[in-house]
Amino acid sequence: MAKRGGFPGGMPGNMNNLMKQAQKMQRQMEEATKQLEETEVTATAGGGAVEVTVSGKKEITKVKLSEEVVDPDDIEMLEDLIVAAVNEGLRKIDDISQQSMSAITGGLGGGFPF
């Protein structure tokens, strides 16, 4: 008579190990997210004329402008430099986040939104 119920081949033990690994990965991801939120990166544009600091929460925490870049007759250039510096800072945070999550997941991906 065939055996009913349960998992053939000792699956409950394997399932427990899988759950433990998933919980460990979740803790590591939470720690990495917390560490990322405390990270700040600085990006520049215009040869350092515009400097922007971005937090791991993707918030601009500081903008520093060199006097020579503040030209009332060329506001567009200043605006473009600020946009370029902010975008570079956000790219840096994204790169750090992807590297951190990849180290935890072993490159599994999963589309984590951090």
Biopython code that builds the backbone (N, CA, C, O; Angstrom):
import numpy as np
from Bio.PDB.StructureBuilder import StructureBuilder

atoms = [
    (1, "MET", "N", (0.847, -1.180, 0.000)),
    (1, "MET", "CA", (0.000, 0.000, 0.000)),
    (1, "MET", "C", (0.890, 1.240, 0.000)),
    (1, "MET", "O", (1.886, 1.289, 0.722)),
    (2, "ALA", "N", (0.540, 2.227, -0.796)),
    (2, "ALA", "CA", (1.336, 3.452, -0.915)),
    (2, "ALA", "C", (1.202, 4.280, 0.354)),
    (2, "ALA", "O", (0.140, 4.347, 0.972)),
    (3, "LYS", "N", (2.297, 4.897, 0.716)),
    (3, "LYS", "CA", (2.328, 5.756, 1.891)),
    (3, "LYS", "C", (1.650, 7.080, 1.556)),
    (3, "LYS", "O", (1.912, 7.655, 0.500)),
    (4, "ARG", "N", (0.781, 7.572, 2.442)),
    (4, "ARG", "CA", (0.054, 8.806, 2.184)),
    (4, "ARG", "C", (0.559, 9.919, 3.088)),
    (4, "ARG", "O", (0.992, 9.676, 4.215)),
    (5, "GLY", "N", (0.496, 11.152, 2.573)),
    (5, "GLY", "CA", (0.841, 12.310, 3.380)),
    (5, "GLY", "C", (2.342, 12.494, 3.474)),
    (5, "GLY", "O", (3.113, 11.618, 3.081)),
    (6, "GLY", "N", (2.745, 13.627, 3.991)),
    (6, "GLY", "CA", (4.168, 13.918, 4.164)),
    (6, "GLY", "C", (4.859, 14.172, 2.839)),
    (6, "GLY", "O", (4.227, 14.208, 1.783)),
    (7, "PHE", "N", (6.158, 14.346, 2.916)),
    (7, "PHE", "CA", (6.968, 14.587, 1.734)),
    (7, "PHE", "C", (7.946, 13.443, 1.571)),
    (7, "PHE", "O", (8.677, 13.125, 2.508)),
    (8, "PRO", "N", (7.980, 12.823, 0.418)),
    (8, "PRO", "CA", (8.931, 11.729, 0.217)),
    (8, "PRO", "C", (10.364, 12.246, 0.250)),
    (8, "PRO", "O", (10.641, 13.371, -0.167)),
    (9, "GLY", "N", (11.255, 11.425, 0.742)),
    (9, "GLY", "CA", (12.670, 11.780, 0.719)),
    (9, "GLY", "C", (13.080, 12.784, 1.783)),
    (9, "GLY", "O", (14.104, 13.451, 1.632)),
    (10, "GLY", "N", (12.320, 12.906, 2.839)),
    (10, "GLY", "CA", (12.746, 13.771, 3.942)),
    (10, "GLY", "C", (12.577, 15.257, 3.669)),
    (10, "GLY", "O", (13.368, 16.049, 4.181)),
    (11, "MET", "N", (11.623, 15.659, 2.916)),
    (11, "MET", "CA", (11.423, 17.064, 2.576)),
    (11, "MET", "C", (11.246, 17.988, 3.778)),
    (11, "MET", "O", (11.709, 19.127, 3.718)),
    (12, "PRO", "N", (10.598, 17.560, 4.872)),
    (12, "PRO", "CA", (10.436, 18.506, 5.972)),
    (12, "PRO", "C", (11.767, 19.075, 6.470)),
    (12, "PRO", "O", (11.839, 20.262, 6.787)),
    (13, "GLY", "N", (12.799, 18.274, 6.544)),
    (13, "GLY", "CA", (14.115, 18.771, 6.956)),
    (13, "GLY", "C", (14.659, 19.775, 5.968)),
    (13, "GLY", "O", (15.195, 20.813, 6.358)),
    (14, "ASN", "N", (14.526, 19.474, 4.693)),
    (14, "ASN", "CA", (14.991, 20.402, 3.664)),
    (14, "ASN", "C", (14.193, 21.698, 3.693)),
    (14, "ASN", "O", (14.747, 22.779, 3.490)),
    (15, "MET", "N", (12.899, 21.591, 3.946)),
    (15, "MET", "CA", (12.043, 22.777, 4.003)),
    (15, "MET", "C", (12.453, 23.643, 5.196)),
    (15, "MET", "O", (12.482, 24.869, 5.090)),
    (16, "ASN", "N", (12.768, 23.014, 6.327)),
    (16, "ASN", "CA", (13.226, 23.771, 7.497)),
    (16, "ASN", "C", (14.520, 24.505, 7.191)),
    (16, "ASN", "O", (14.673, 25.672, 7.551)),
    (17, "ASN", "N", (15.445, 23.834, 6.533)),
    (17, "ASN", "CA", (16.711, 24.481, 6.163)),
    (17, "ASN", "C", (16.461, 25.652, 5.215)),
    (17, "ASN", "O", (17.084, 26.706, 5.343)),
    (18, "LEU", "N", (15.564, 25.465, 4.283)),
    (18, "LEU", "CA", (15.238, 26.522, 3.335)),
    (18, "LEU", "C", (14.632, 27.721, 4.061)),
    (18, "LEU", "O", (14.969, 28.867, 3.764)),
    (19, "MET", "N", (13.747, 27.458, 5.002)),
    (19, "MET", "CA", (13.128, 28.545, 5.779)),
    (19, "MET", "C", (14.179, 29.280, 6.613)),
    (19, "MET", "O", (14.150, 30.507, 6.702)),
    (20, "LYS", "N", (15.097, 28.547, 7.218)),
    (20, "LYS", "CA", (16.159, 29.176, 8.008)),
    (20, "LYS", "C", (17.036, 30.057, 7.127)),
    (20, "LYS", "O", (17.412, 31.161, 7.521)),
    (21, "GLN", "N", (17.358, 29.567, 5.936)),
    (21, "GLN", "CA", (18.170, 30.350, 5.014)),
    (21, "GLN", "C", (17.425, 31.616, 4.572)),
    (21, "GLN", "O", (18.025, 32.685, 4.458)),
    (22, "ALA", "N", (16.130, 31.491, 4.326)),
    (22, "ALA", "CA", (15.329, 32.652, 3.913)),
    (22, "ALA", "C", (15.269, 33.682, 5.041)),
    (22, "ALA", "O", (15.366, 34.883, 4.791)),
    (23, "GLN", "N", (15.110, 33.216, 6.277)),
    (23, "GLN", "CA", (15.071, 34.132, 7.416)),
    (23, "GLN", "C", (16.412, 34.821, 7.606)),
    (23, "GLN", "O", (16.462, 36.011, 7.916)),
    (24, "LYS", "N", (17.502, 34.077, 7.421)),
    (24, "LYS", "CA", (18.836, 34.656, 7.543)),
    (24, "LYS", "C", (19.033, 35.726, 6.463)),
    (24, "LYS", "O", (19.555, 36.806, 6.739)),
    (25, "MET", "N", (18.614, 35.418, 5.237)),
    (25, "MET", "CA", (18.751, 36.369, 4.135)),
    (25, "MET", "C", (17.914, 37.620, 4.411)),
    (25, "MET", "O", (18.346, 38.735, 4.119)),
    (26, "GLN", "N", (16.720, 37.434, 4.973)),
    (26, "GLN", "CA", (15.865, 38.580, 5.283)),
    (26, "GLN", "C", (16.533, 39.472, 6.330)),
    (26, "GLN", "O", (16.510, 40.696, 6.195)),
    (27, "ARG", "N", (17.131, 38.876, 7.379)),
    (27, "ARG", "CA", (17.834, 39.664, 8.397)),
    (27, "ARG", "C", (19.002, 40.425, 7.779)),
    (27, "ARG", "O", (19.222, 41.595, 8.092)),
    (28, "GLN", "N", (19.748, 39.761, 6.903)),
    (28, "GLN", "CA", (20.889, 40.411, 6.250)),
    (28, "GLN", "C", (20.411, 41.576, 5.377)),
    (28, "GLN", "O", (21.051, 42.626, 5.334)),
    (29, "MET", "N", (19.310, 41.389, 4.698)),
    (29, "MET", "CA", (18.787, 42.450, 3.842)),
    (29, "MET", "C", (18.313, 43.635, 4.689)),
    (29, "MET", "O", (18.516, 44.787, 4.307)),
    (30, "GLU", "N", (17.693, 43.365, 5.819)),
    (30, "GLU", "CA", (17.255, 44.445, 6.705)),
    (30, "GLU", "C", (18.460, 45.221, 7.234)),
    (30, "GLU", "O", (18.432, 46.450, 7.295)),
    (31, "GLU", "N", (19.510, 44.508, 7.611)),
    (31, "GLU", "CA", (20.725, 45.165, 8.099)),
    (31, "GLU", "C", (21.375, 45.990, 6.992)),
    (31, "GLU", "O", (21.820, 47.114, 7.226)),
    (32, "ALA", "N", (21.429, 45.431, 5.793)),
    (32, "ALA", "CA", (22.034, 46.144, 4.667)),
    (32, "ALA", "C", (21.218, 47.389, 4.320)),
    (32, "ALA", "O", (21.785, 48.431, 3.992)),
    (33, "THR", "N", (19.899, 47.285, 4.388)),
    (33, "THR", "CA", (19.039, 48.432, 4.106)),
    (33, "THR", "C", (19.270, 49.527, 5.131)),
    (33, "THR", "O", (19.365, 50.702, 4.778)),
    (34, "LYS", "N", (19.361, 49.148, 6.399)),
    (34, "LYS", "CA", (19.618, 50.134, 7.451)),
    (34, "LYS", "C", (20.972, 50.812, 7.234)),
    (34, "LYS", "O", (21.094, 52.030, 7.368)),
    (35, "GLN", "N", (21.979, 50.015, 6.901)),
    (35, "GLN", "CA", (23.312, 50.576, 6.651)),
    (35, "GLN", "C", (23.283, 51.502, 5.436)),
    (35, "GLN", "O", (23.912, 52.559, 5.446)),
    (36, "LEU", "N", (22.560, 51.110, 4.401)),
    (36, "LEU", "CA", (22.463, 51.949, 3.202)),
    (36, "LEU", "C", (21.794, 53.282, 3.526)),
    (36, "LEU", "O", (22.218, 54.331, 3.040)),
    (37, "GLU", "N", (20.750, 53.237, 4.345)),
    (37, "GLU", "CA", (20.056, 54.474, 4.701)),
    (37, "GLU", "C", (20.979, 55.452, 5.422)),
    (37, "GLU", "O", (20.777, 56.664, 5.344)),
    (38, "GLU", "N", (21.986, 54.940, 6.119)),
    (38, "GLU", "CA", (22.926, 55.788, 6.850)),
    (38, "GLU", "C", (24.093, 56.251, 5.977)),
    (38, "GLU", "O", (24.916, 57.055, 6.414)),
    (39, "THR", "N", (24.163, 55.743, 4.743)),
    (39, "THR", "CA", (25.236, 56.078, 3.819)),
    (39, "THR", "C", (24.946, 57.410, 3.142)),
    (39, "THR", "O", (23.794, 57.734, 2.854)),
    (40, "GLU", "N", (25.997, 58.175, 2.892)),
    (40, "GLU", "CA", (25.885, 59.392, 2.093)),
    (40, "GLU", "C", (26.959, 59.362, 1.021)),
    (40, "GLU", "O", (28.083, 58.918, 1.260)),
    (41, "VAL", "N", (26.604, 59.835, -0.155)),
    (41, "VAL", "CA", (27.567, 59.965, -1.243)),
    (41, "VAL", "C", (27.556, 61.402, -1.735)),
    (41, "VAL", "O", (26.548, 62.102, -1.642)),
    (42, "THR", "N", (28.692, 61.825, -2.257)),
    (42, "THR", "CA", (28.809, 63.167, -2.817)),
    (42, "THR", "C", (29.146, 63.029, -4.289)),
    (42, "THR", "O", (30.010, 62.244, -4.679)),
    (43, "ALA", "N", (28.442, 63.811, -5.098)),
    (43, "ALA", "CA", (28.687, 63.816, -6.537)),
    (43, "ALA", "C", (28.895, 65.262, -6.969)),
    (43, "ALA", "O", (28.356, 66.192, -6.370)),
    (44, "THR", "N", (29.691, 65.428, -8.027)),
    (44, "THR", "CA", (29.979, 66.769, -8.514)),
    (44, "THR", "C", (29.660, 66.881, -9.997)),
    (44, "THR", "O", (29.520, 65.884, -10.706)),
    (45, "ALA", "N", (29.551, 68.115, -10.438)),
    (45, "ALA", "CA", (29.375, 68.414, -11.858)),
    (45, "ALA", "C", (30.112, 69.715, -12.141)),
    (45, "ALA", "O", (30.377, 70.504, -11.234)),
    (46, "GLY", "N", (30.434, 69.923, -13.393)),
    (46, "GLY", "CA", (31.119, 71.151, -13.782)),
    (46, "GLY", "C", (32.500, 71.257, -13.170)),
    (46, "GLY", "O", (32.928, 72.334, -12.757)),
    (47, "GLY", "N", (33.195, 70.125, -13.113)),
    (47, "GLY", "CA", (34.552, 70.129, -12.549)),
    (47, "GLY", "C", (34.584, 70.478, -11.071)),
    (47, "GLY", "O", (35.567, 71.033, -10.580)),
    (48, "GLY", "N", (33.515, 70.157, -10.365)),
    (48, "GLY", "CA", (33.452, 70.433, -8.940)),
    (48, "GLY", "C", (32.763, 71.738, -8.594)),
    (48, "GLY", "O", (32.677, 72.102, -7.421)),
    (49, "ALA", "N", (32.275, 72.442, -9.593)),
    (49, "ALA", "CA", (31.592, 73.717, -9.346)),
    (49, "ALA", "C", (30.277, 73.513, -8.598)),
    (49, "ALA", "O", (29.844, 74.383, -7.842)),
    (50, "VAL", "N", (29.644, 72.354, -8.813)),
    (50, "VAL", "CA", (28.423, 72.000, -8.097)),
    (50, "VAL", "C", (28.673, 70.671, -7.406)),
    (50, "VAL", "O", (29.116, 69.701, -8.022)),
    (51, "GLU", "N", (28.381, 70.648, -6.119)),
    (51, "GLU", "CA", (28.575, 69.434, -5.325)),
    (51, "GLU", "C", (27.259, 69.130, -4.617)),
    (51, "GLU", "O", (26.672, 70.006, -3.982)),
    (52, "VAL", "N", (26.797, 67.876, -4.728)),
    (52, "VAL", "CA", (25.539, 67.462, -4.134)),
    (52, "VAL", "C", (25.793, 66.230, -3.281)),
    (52, "VAL", "O", (26.498, 65.311, -3.698)),
    (53, "THR", "N", (25.216, 66.216, -2.083)),
    (53, "THR", "CA", (25.304, 65.056, -1.201)),
    (53, "THR", "C", (23.923, 64.406, -1.145)),
    (53, "THR", "O", (22.911, 65.071, -0.928)),
    (54, "VAL", "N", (23.913, 63.076, -1.349)),
    (54, "VAL", "CA", (22.676, 62.308, -1.386)),
    (54, "VAL", "C", (22.749, 61.230, -0.309)),
    (54, "VAL", "O", (23.776, 60.572, -0.144)),
    (55, "SER", "N", (21.649, 61.058, 0.419)),
    (55, "SER", "CA", (21.603, 60.013, 1.448)),
    (55, "SER", "C", (21.150, 58.702, 0.824)),
    (55, "SER", "O", (20.647, 58.670, -0.299)),
    (56, "GLY", "N", (21.338, 57.626, 1.573)),
    (56, "GLY", "CA", (20.872, 56.314, 1.133)),
    (56, "GLY", "C", (19.363, 56.235, 1.029)),
    (56, "GLY", "O", (18.830, 55.301, 0.431)),
    (57, "LYS", "N", (18.672, 57.200, 1.603)),
    (57, "LYS", "CA", (17.222, 57.275, 1.472)),
    (57, "LYS", "C", (16.827, 58.027, 0.205)),
    (57, "LYS", "O", (15.650, 58.305, -0.027)),
    (58, "LYS", "N", (17.830, 58.350, -0.610)),
    (58, "LYS", "CA", (17.655, 59.082, -1.865)),
    (58, "LYS", "C", (17.095, 60.476, -1.618)),
    (58, "LYS", "O", (16.213, 60.951, -2.333)),
    (59, "GLU", "N", (17.633, 61.117, -0.584)),
    (59, "GLU", "CA", (17.266, 62.491, -0.273)),
    (59, "GLU", "C", (18.505, 63.360, -0.431)),
    (59, "GLU", "O", (19.604, 62.961, -0.045)),
    (60, "ILE", "N", (18.326, 64.544, -0.998)),
    (60, "ILE", "CA", (19.428, 65.496, -1.131)),
    (60, "ILE", "C", (19.638, 66.122, 0.241)),
    (60, "ILE", "O", (18.720, 66.725, 0.797)),
    (61, "THR", "N", (20.841, 65.982, 0.787)),
    (61, "THR", "CA", (21.100, 66.525, 2.120)),
    (61, "THR", "C", (21.946, 67.792, 2.071)),
    (61, "THR", "O", (22.006, 68.540, 3.047)),
    (62, "LYS", "N", (22.605, 68.036, 0.924)),
    (62, "LYS", "CA", (23.455, 69.224, 0.834)),
    (62, "LYS", "C", (23.697, 69.573, -0.633)),
    (62, "LYS", "O", (23.861, 68.694, -1.479)),
    (63, "VAL", "N", (23.716, 70.862, -0.911)),
    (63, "VAL", "CA", (24.104, 71.377, -2.221)),
    (63, "VAL", "C", (25.122, 72.479, -1.977)),
    (63, "VAL", "O", (24.872, 73.409, -1.211)),
    (64, "LYS", "N", (26.273, 72.367, -2.634)),
    (64, "LYS", "CA", (27.327, 73.366, -2.487)),
    (64, "LYS", "C", (27.662, 73.909, -3.876)),
    (64, "LYS", "O", (27.920, 73.147, -4.808)),
    (65, "LEU", "N", (27.655, 75.228, -3.999)),
    (65, "LEU", "CA", (27.932, 75.874, -5.281)),
    (65, "LEU", "C", (29.183, 76.732, -5.155)),
    (65, "LEU", "O", (29.351, 77.453, -4.172)),
    (66, "SER", "N", (30.057, 76.655, -6.151)),
    (66, "SER", "CA", (31.208, 77.554, -6.211)),
    (66, "SER", "C", (30.725, 78.914, -6.694)),
    (66, "SER", "O", (29.799, 79.000, -7.502)),
    (67, "GLU", "N", (31.346, 79.961, -6.206)),
    (67, "GLU", "CA", (30.923, 81.318, -6.569)),
    (67, "GLU", "C", (30.943, 81.545, -8.077)),
    (67, "GLU", "O", (30.051, 82.194, -8.625)),
    (68, "GLU", "N", (31.972, 81.003, -8.751)),
    (68, "GLU", "CA", (32.100, 81.269, -10.185)),
    (68, "GLU", "C", (30.978, 80.658, -11.019)),
    (68, "GLU", "O", (30.777, 81.063, -12.164)),
    (69, "VAL", "N", (30.248, 79.699, -10.472)),
    (69, "VAL", "CA", (29.170, 79.067, -11.232)),
    (69, "VAL", "C", (27.851, 79.838, -11.075)),
    (69, "VAL", "O", (26.898, 79.591, -11.814)),
    (70, "VAL", "N", (27.796, 80.752, -10.133)),
    (70, "VAL", "CA", (26.584, 81.536, -9.908)),
    (70, "VAL", "C", (26.636, 82.785, -10.791)),
    (70, "VAL", "O", (27.120, 83.840, -10.381)),
    (71, "ASP", "N", (26.133, 82.636, -11.994)),
    (71, "ASP", "CA", (26.123, 83.716, -12.972)),
    (71, "ASP", "C", (24.668, 84.066, -13.269)),
    (71, "ASP", "O", (23.957, 83.270, -13.881)),
    (72, "PRO", "N", (24.215, 85.247, -12.844)),
    (72, "PRO", "CA", (22.818, 85.605, -13.056)),
    (72, "PRO", "C", (22.422, 85.641, -14.531)),
    (72, "PRO", "O", (21.237, 85.567, -14.856)),
    (73, "ASP", "N", (23.396, 85.754, -15.415)),
    (73, "ASP", "CA", (23.090, 85.780, -16.841)),
    (73, "ASP", "C", (23.024, 84.380, -17.457)),
    (73, "ASP", "O", (22.666, 84.231, -18.625)),
    (74, "ASP", "N", (23.373, 83.348, -16.665)),
    (74, "ASP", "CA", (23.359, 81.983, -17.198)),
    (74, "ASP", "C", (22.783, 81.017, -16.162)),
    (74, "ASP", "O", (23.458, 80.083, -15.730)),
    (75, "ILE", "N", (21.557, 81.246, -15.778)),
    (75, "ILE", "CA", (20.870, 80.398, -14.805)),
    (75, "ILE", "C", (20.710, 78.980, -15.349)),
    (75, "ILE", "O", (20.791, 78.018, -14.585)),
    (76, "GLU", "N", (20.486, 78.835, -16.646)),
    (76, "GLU", "CA", (20.297, 77.513, -17.245)),
    (76, "GLU", "C", (21.486, 76.601, -17.008)),
    (76, "GLU", "O", (21.307, 75.418, -16.715)),
    (77, "MET", "N", (22.702, 77.132, -17.130)),
    (77, "MET", "CA", (23.883, 76.303, -16.909)),
    (77, "MET", "C", (23.911, 75.797, -15.465)),
    (77, "MET", "O", (24.201, 74.625, -15.227)),
    (78, "LEU", "N", (23.617, 76.654, -14.521)),
    (78, "LEU", "CA", (23.602, 76.251, -13.117)),
    (78, "LEU", "C", (22.541, 75.183, -12.878)),
    (78, "LEU", "O", (22.794, 74.199, -12.183)),
    (79, "GLU", "N", (21.377, 75.369, -13.439)),
    (79, "GLU", "CA", (20.316, 74.373, -13.303)),
    (79, "GLU", "C", (20.753, 73.025, -13.873)),
    (79, "GLU", "O", (20.525, 71.985, -13.257)),
    (80, "ASP", "N", (21.378, 73.044, -15.045)),
    (80, "ASP", "CA", (21.855, 71.809, -15.671)),
    (80, "ASP", "C", (22.917, 71.119, -14.812)),
    (80, "ASP", "O", (22.915, 69.895, -14.682)),
    (81, "LEU", "N", (23.811, 71.898, -14.235)),
    (81, "LEU", "CA", (24.857, 71.321, -13.382)),
    (81, "LEU", "C", (24.266, 70.700, -12.121)),
    (81, "LEU", "O", (24.712, 69.640, -11.682)),
    (82, "ILE", "N", (23.275, 71.349, -11.545)),
    (82, "ILE", "CA", (22.630, 70.786, -10.356)),
    (82, "ILE", "C", (21.940, 69.475, -10.703)),
    (82, "ILE", "O", (22.073, 68.492, -9.974)),
    (83, "VAL", "N", (21.213, 69.451, -11.796)),
    (83, "VAL", "CA", (20.539, 68.223, -12.235)),
    (83, "VAL", "C", (21.566, 67.114, -12.465)),
    (83, "VAL", "O", (21.355, 65.980, -12.035)),
    (84, "ALA", "N", (22.674, 67.430, -13.138)),
    (84, "ALA", "CA", (23.705, 66.427, -13.415)),
    (84, "ALA", "C", (24.304, 65.878, -12.123)),
    (84, "ALA", "O", (24.510, 64.671, -12.003)),
    (85, "ALA", "N", (24.584, 66.743, -11.165)),
    (85, "ALA", "CA", (25.173, 66.297, -9.900)),
    (85, "ALA", "C", (24.186, 65.446, -9.106)),
    (85, "ALA", "O", (24.572, 64.433, -8.523)),
    (86, "VAL", "N", (22.924, 65.846, -9.077)),
    (86, "VAL", "CA", (21.906, 65.067, -8.357)),
    (86, "VAL", "C", (21.755, 63.687, -8.986)),
    (86, "VAL", "O", (21.719, 62.684, -8.273)),
    (87, "ASN", "N", (21.668, 63.627, -10.300)),
    (87, "ASN", "CA", (21.526, 62.340, -10.979)),
    (87, "ASN", "C", (22.723, 61.437, -10.727)),
    (87, "ASN", "O", (22.556, 60.232, -10.537)),
    (88, "GLU", "N", (23.922, 61.997, -10.723)),
    (88, "GLU", "CA", (25.120, 61.196, -10.443)),
    (88, "GLU", "C", (25.089, 60.668, -9.010)),
    (88, "GLU", "O", (25.451, 59.517, -8.769)),
    (89, "GLY", "N", (24.667, 61.486, -8.073)),
    (89, "GLY", "CA", (24.551, 61.034, -6.687)),
    (89, "GLY", "C", (23.547, 59.908, -6.537)),
    (89, "GLY", "O", (23.802, 58.943, -5.816)),
    (90, "LEU", "N", (22.416, 60.016, -7.204)),
    (90, "LEU", "CA", (21.408, 58.957, -7.151)),
    (90, "LEU", "C", (21.927, 57.672, -7.795)),
    (90, "LEU", "O", (21.641, 56.577, -7.311)),
    (91, "ARG", "N", (22.685, 57.799, -8.879)),
    (91, "ARG", "CA", (23.281, 56.603, -9.509)),
    (91, "ARG", "C", (24.260, 55.921, -8.555)),
    (91, "ARG", "O", (24.305, 54.694, -8.476)),
    (92, "LYS", "N", (25.039, 56.720, -7.835)),
    (92, "LYS", "CA", (25.997, 56.147, -6.882)),
    (92, "LYS", "C", (25.275, 55.366, -5.787)),
    (92, "LYS", "O", (25.690, 54.263, -5.432)),
    (93, "ILE", "N", (24.198, 55.935, -5.253)),
    (93, "ILE", "CA", (23.422, 55.243, -4.215)),
    (93, "ILE", "C", (22.827, 53.954, -4.770)),
    (93, "ILE", "O", (22.850, 52.923, -4.098)),
    (94, "ASP", "N", (22.296, 54.003, -5.990)),
    (94, "ASP", "CA", (21.741, 52.798, -6.610)),
    (94, "ASP", "C", (22.810, 51.726, -6.786)),
    (94, "ASP", "O", (22.546, 50.549, -6.539)),
    (95, "ASP", "N", (24.007, 52.111, -7.209)),
    (95, "ASP", "CA", (25.096, 51.150, -7.385)),
    (95, "ASP", "C", (25.468, 50.489, -6.059)),
    (95, "ASP", "O", (25.650, 49.273, -5.995)),
    (96, "ILE", "N", (25.579, 51.294, -5.001)),
    (96, "ILE", "CA", (25.905, 50.756, -3.681)),
    (96, "ILE", "C", (24.817, 49.786, -3.232)),
    (96, "ILE", "O", (25.116, 48.716, -2.703)),
    (97, "SER", "N", (23.565, 50.156, -3.440)),
    (97, "SER", "CA", (22.436, 49.315, -3.053)),
    (97, "SER", "C", (22.458, 47.984, -3.809)),
    (97, "SER", "O", (22.281, 46.923, -3.210)),
    (98, "GLN", "N", (22.673, 48.045, -5.114)),
    (98, "GLN", "CA", (22.696, 46.824, -5.915)),
    (98, "GLN", "C", (23.846, 45.906, -5.511)),
    (98, "GLN", "O", (23.674, 44.689, -5.442)),
    (99, "GLN", "N", (25.010, 46.479, -5.244)),
    (99, "GLN", "CA", (26.155, 45.677, -4.816)),
    (99, "GLN", "C", (25.879, 45.005, -3.477)),
    (99, "GLN", "O", (26.206, 43.834, -3.281)),
    (100, "SER", "N", (25.283, 45.745, -2.568)),
    (100, "SER", "CA", (24.977, 45.228, -1.243)),
    (100, "SER", "C", (23.974, 44.082, -1.320)),
    (100, "SER", "O", (24.182, 43.036, -0.705)),
    (101, "MET", "N", (22.902, 44.267, -2.061)),
    (101, "MET", "CA", (21.875, 43.231, -2.169)),
    (101, "MET", "C", (22.396, 42.023, -2.944)),
    (101, "MET", "O", (22.055, 40.886, -2.620)),
    (102, "SER", "N", (23.207, 42.259, -3.950)),
    (102, "SER", "CA", (23.766, 41.158, -4.728)),
    (102, "SER", "C", (24.671, 40.287, -3.864)),
    (102, "SER", "O", (24.700, 39.066, -4.017)),
    (103, "ALA", "N", (25.412, 40.923, -2.951)),
    (103, "ALA", "CA", (26.283, 40.169, -2.051)),
    (103, "ALA", "C", (25.462, 39.260, -1.139)),
    (103, "ALA", "O", (25.902, 38.162, -0.798)),
    (104, "ILE", "N", (24.274, 39.712, -0.744)),
    (104, "ILE", "CA", (23.428, 38.934, 0.149)),
    (104, "ILE", "C", (22.720, 37.818, -0.601)),
    (104, "ILE", "O", (22.672, 36.681, -0.130)),
    (105, "THR", "N", (22.174, 38.137, -1.762)),
    (105, "THR", "CA", (21.376, 37.166, -2.495)),
    (105, "THR", "C", (22.201, 36.274, -3.406)),
    (105, "THR", "O", (21.674, 35.341, -4.014)),
    (106, "GLY", "N", (23.484, 36.557, -3.500)),
    (106, "GLY", "CA", (24.332, 35.761, -4.380)),
    (106, "GLY", "C", (23.986, 35.990, -5.837)),
    (106, "GLY", "O", (24.160, 35.098, -6.668)),
    (107, "GLY", "N", (23.496, 37.181, -6.151)),
    (107, "GLY", "CA", (23.163, 37.506, -7.534)),
    (107, "GLY", "C", (21.849, 36.937, -7.995)),
    (107, "GLY", "O", (21.599, 36.866, -9.198)),
    (108, "LEU", "N", (20.988, 36.521, -7.059)),
    (108, "LEU", "CA", (19.695, 35.956, -7.447)),
    (108, "LEU", "C", (18.761, 36.980, -8.049)),
    (108, "LEU", "O", (17.825, 36.635, -8.771)),
    (109, "GLY", "N", (19.016, 38.237, -7.752)),
    (109, "GLY", "CA", (18.142, 39.277, -8.285)),
    (109, "GLY", "C", (16.898, 39.386, -7.440)),
    (109, "GLY", "O", (16.983, 39.470, -6.214)),
    (110, "GLY", "N", (15.765, 39.385, -8.065)),
    (110, "GLY", "CA", (14.509, 39.439, -7.333)),
    (110, "GLY", "C", (13.863, 40.810, -7.372)),
    (110, "GLY", "O", (12.755, 40.981, -6.863)),
    (111, "GLY", "N", (14.528, 41.789, -7.962)),
    (111, "GLY", "CA", (13.915, 43.095, -8.109)),
    (111, "GLY", "C", (13.634, 43.797, -6.800)),
    (111, "GLY", "O", (12.570, 44.395, -6.644)),
    (112, "PHE", "N", (14.534, 43.744, -5.877)),
    (112, "PHE", "CA", (14.323, 44.402, -4.602)),
    (112, "PHE", "C", (14.289, 45.903, -4.797)),
    (112, "PHE", "O", (15.133, 46.447, -5.509)),
    (113, "PRO", "N", (13.337, 46.584, -4.183)),
    (113, "PRO", "CA", (13.180, 48.028, -4.418)),
    (113, "PRO", "C", (14.055, 48.900, -3.543)),
    (113, "PRO", "O", (13.588, 49.946, -3.092)),
    (114, "PHE", "N", (15.293, 48.534, -3.278)),
    (114, "PHE", "CA", (16.154, 49.390, -2.462)),
    (114, "PHE", "C", (17.291, 49.891, -3.290)),
    (114, "PHE", "O", (18.138, 50.632, -2.792)),
]
sb = StructureBuilder()
sb.init_structure("model")
sb.init_model(0)
sb.init_chain("A")
sb.init_seg("    ")
for serial, (resi, resn, name, xyz) in enumerate(atoms, 1):
    if name == "N":
        sb.init_residue(resn, " ", resi, " ")
    sb.init_atom(name, np.array(xyz, "f"), 0.0, 1.0, " ", f" {name:<3s}", serial, name[0])
structure = sb.get_structure()
